[in-house]
């Protein structure tokens, strides 16, 4: 079979067949009377074998080794091809993500595109300073998806704060993406998601914080409780009030964000219904035998922001507490409460 016929039937161009010949991959076994290349059935089968191996990503050099070297084993080469393919897919996925983010912003011109590309590169920089400056950038049309991804992966506290600030400027646009972060198998991602939600405006973010308050992660519950308490969320989520109050009191006892927790309890206690529940919860914790001295002092301090008779009676009793620090704290707080 002449080269033209082989090209038509195999789909391999005549030029490529001549290239294979020059490399010694497929040399026609015969010549016509006029001196043209003639391919045998075995030659054509070898051409199809070459094309099959090339479809796996093998170089022509490796194809030749695979077909001619009896000691050549595929295992190592296939592993290497898998690695290369994964790297290529990752690069292509990253490019696709970047293009989608640019498209979502609907740039008016190439200057806008270049500005967005520069922002995306800065958000992915190894320099914390560059990442922070990018988050604080005055670019109004920053892709929210990129900000969320950066916020959920950022470990530097200063950069993380800047990213949360940038997300807060975007309103509710990032809520759905942060919701996915709350469901992450990584504890750090869940924590960063709830921290970001806590700084978003009331609305969809508040609904997600309520869901987080009922979730299994105690750290996420604590931050959700702090955020909901600071927003005065009580009558909006009556089924979760007890969980909210208990979580905030746990935070006071543990000494983790205890000042924020006390402030959140005070915000909740503005209305009478939760005020009594909060005061009773604090008194109950003070009375437990397993509550240590530092925790009892923090609980006493938390009573300062709780109005009503229950808190006042508890403070009066604490002025005679065996723990002098608790007694002095209660006495001071009562003095402030009684001052006009």
Secondary structure as UniProt FT lines:
FT   HELIX           3..10
FT   HELIX           14..23
FT   STRAND          30..31
FT   TURN            33..34
FT   STRAND          37..38
FT   HELIX           41..54
FT   TURN            55..57
FT   HELIX           60..68
FT   TURN            70..71
FT   HELIX           74..105
FT   HELIX           110..123
FT   HELIX           128..135
FT   TURN            140..141
FT   HELIX           144..153
FT   HELIX           157..169
FT   TURN            170..174
FT   HELIX           175..182
FT   HELIX           187..198
FT   TURN            202..203
FT   HELIX           204..213
FT   HELIX           218..230
FT   TURN            231..232
FT   HELIX           235..240
FT   HELIX           241..254
FT   HELIX           258..268
FT   TURN            269..270
FT   HELIX           272..287
FT   TURN            289..290
FT   HELIX           293..303
FT   TURN            304..305
FT   HELIX           309..318
FT   TURN            319..320
FT   HELIX           324..338
//
